Amino acid sequence: MSTIRKDCLHCKYYRLDDIFSGVCRVEKMDIYPLKRNEDTCPSWRDCGQQYYIRLGWIKAKKEAALSAS
């Protein structure tokens, strides 16, 4: 069985902005703190299937960037 990495990309509170980073929405704020996909924090919660949706979104953005150049 594989172990889940407790980084932002696997966290329920994380929202992607681009393929490398996003924001942490653990607390309601006007401006959310920027985080990188591999960052960690003590408020981490497993996002379940959302992780695979994020990976697909990142893959599609990378392919679009390669085909555009």
HELIX and SHEET records of a PDB file:
HELIX    1   1 CYS A    8  HIS A   10  5                                   3    
HELIX    2   2 GLN A   50  ALA A   68  1                                  19    
SHEET    1   A 3 TYR A  14  LEU A  16  0                                        
SHEET    2   A 3 SER A  21  CYS A  24 -1                                        
SHEET    3   A 3 LEU A  34  ARG A  36 -1                                        
END                                                                             
